[in-house]
Amino acid sequence: MHDRLTLCSCLFLAMICLKSQAETVEVVTEDSLYAFLREDKVVGPGTRIAEQTLKSAGLADFSVSLYPWARAYDKALHEPNVLIFPLDRTPAREPLFKWVGEIQRVASKLYKLRGRNDIAVNSLEEAKQYSIGVVRNDAKQIYLQDRGFTRLVISANNHDNFQKLLNQQVQLVPMPENTARLLSADARMDFAALEEVYILNEQPHRVYLAFSLSTPDEVVASAQRAFEQLKASGEVTRIMDEKR
């Protein structure tokens, strides 16, 4: 009897593994410091973490796609077997996704062009008088809207948003310092041309990998276990600390 139970247990586990392996996962993200195109391939630290997590979870059948953030977010909201990053974990988003693991914590800041002495921000309330560039459906857009900001100028992606600051189409943009440095380098400008005027919030953004809500629980559980092992080994931190 014991042997029969053991055999049944093994067969049951094997069926779960086969089912997980049969799932096709679409990884969706935006052009950012976490993911970007290089020689027509999506690469970057976030991409590597997502790929290693899925492979370790036995989910080898996956693709990685780069979209404007609003489209990536919409796919993750409405389609099954979609893994999205970098997704800020916020109270409003908590019930909308199945969370895999935290990639990084970062604080966002409001930046202006250095030399714009007409712009001064000593409190969040004072920032409301200025036009602020945000990315559609990004957590920072929601954060500001929830606090009564009405002069928000919405862009499809970080690069367009940053360009609006350079062209003086907006007065401020919110972003983490590492993103601001990356966008400055991409625009071939000195990061010192930007000036931090205010730390946007006291709590850092909790940047996550997350599955769409209709993704099977066993797929999510496999990815969660694989990510936990990857993070415990120090690999997640090591990958994120590498220079682009």
ChimeraX attribute file (.defattr): number of C-alpha atoms within 10 A of each C-alpha:
attribute: neighborCount
match mode: 1-to-1
recipient: residues
	/A:1	6
	/A:2	7
	/A:3	8
	/A:4	9
	/A:5	10
	/A:6	11
	/A:7	12
	/A:8	12
	/A:9	12
	/A:10	12
	/A:11	12
	/A:12	12
	/A:13	12
	/A:14	12
	/A:15	12
	/A:16	15
	/A:17	17
	/A:18	13
	/A:19	14
	/A:20	23
	/A:21	18
	/A:22	14
	/A:23	18
	/A:24	15
	/A:25	21
	/A:26	20
	/A:27	24
	/A:28	24
	/A:29	28
	/A:30	25
	/A:31	18
	/A:32	19
	/A:33	19
	/A:34	20
	/A:35	23
	/A:36	18
	/A:37	14
	/A:38	9
	/A:39	6
	/A:40	7
	/A:41	12
	/A:42	18
	/A:43	19
	/A:44	21
	/A:45	22
	/A:46	24
	/A:47	21
	/A:48	17
	/A:49	21
	/A:50	23
	/A:51	19
	/A:52	19
	/A:53	27
	/A:54	25
	/A:55	15
	/A:56	17
	/A:57	21
	/A:58	18
	/A:59	23
	/A:60	18
	/A:61	14
	/A:62	16
	/A:63	14
	/A:64	20
	/A:65	16
	/A:66	19
	/A:67	16
	/A:68	17
	/A:69	26
	/A:70	18
	/A:71	17
	/A:72	21
	/A:73	22
	/A:74	12
	/A:75	19
	/A:76	27
	/A:77	17
	/A:78	13
	/A:79	15
	/A:80	18
	/A:81	22
	/A:82	25
	/A:83	32
	/A:84	28
	/A:85	25
	/A:86	24
	/A:87	23
	/A:88	23
	/A:89	19
	/A:90	14
	/A:91	8
	/A:92	9
	/A:93	12
	/A:94	11
	/A:95	10
	/A:96	16
	/A:97	20
	/A:98	21
	/A:99	22
	/A:100	23
	/A:101	20
	/A:102	20
	/A:103	24
	/A:104	16
	/A:105	13
	/A:106	15
	/A:107	17
	/A:108	22
	/A:109	20
	/A:110	23
	/A:111	23
	/A:112	25
	/A:113	21
	/A:114	14
	/A:115	10
	/A:116	11
	/A:117	8
	/A:118	6
	/A:119	16
	/A:120	13
	/A:121	16
	/A:122	10
	/A:123	12
	/A:124	15
	/A:125	11
	/A:126	11
	/A:127	21
	/A:128	17
	/A:129	13
	/A:130	17
	/A:131	19
	/A:132	27
	/A:133	26
	/A:134	27
	/A:135	25
	/A:136	21
	/A:137	17
	/A:138	18
	/A:139	18
	/A:140	21
	/A:141	19
	/A:142	16
	/A:143	14
	/A:144	19
	/A:145	13
	/A:146	10
	/A:147	11
	/A:148	10
	/A:149	19
	/A:150	14
	/A:151	16
	/A:152	19
	/A:153	18
	/A:154	16
	/A:155	20
	/A:156	18
	/A:157	19
	/A:158	24
	/A:159	16
	/A:160	15
	/A:161	23
	/A:162	25
	/A:163	17
	/A:164	19
	/A:165	20
	/A:166	19
	/A:167	10
	/A:168	13
	/A:169	15
	/A:170	21
	/A:171	22
	/A:172	29
	/A:173	26
	/A:174	26
	/A:175	21
	/A:176	18
	/A:177	17
	/A:178	13
	/A:179	16
	/A:180	21
	/A:181	18
	/A:182	15
	/A:183	19
	/A:184	20
	/A:185	12
	/A:186	10
	/A:187	14
	/A:188	9
	/A:189	13
	/A:190	10
	/A:191	17
	/A:192	11
	/A:193	12
	/A:194	20
	/A:195	16
	/A:196	17
	/A:197	19
	/A:198	18
	/A:199	20
	/A:200	21
	/A:201	14
	/A:202	8
	/A:203	11
	/A:204	15
	/A:205	19
	/A:206	17
	/A:207	18
	/A:208	20
	/A:209	26
	/A:210	27
	/A:211	29
	/A:212	23
	/A:213	21
	/A:214	16
	/A:215	19
	/A:216	16
	/A:217	13
	/A:218	13
	/A:219	23
	/A:220	23
	/A:221	16
	/A:222	20
	/A:223	28
	/A:224	21
	/A:225	16
	/A:226	21
	/A:227	26
	/A:228	15
	/A:229	15
	/A:230	17
	/A:231	18
	/A:232	11
	/A:233	11
	/A:234	10
	/A:235	15
	/A:236	24
	/A:237	16
	/A:238	11
	/A:239	15
	/A:240	18
	/A:241	10
	/A:242	9
	/A:243	7
	/A:244	9
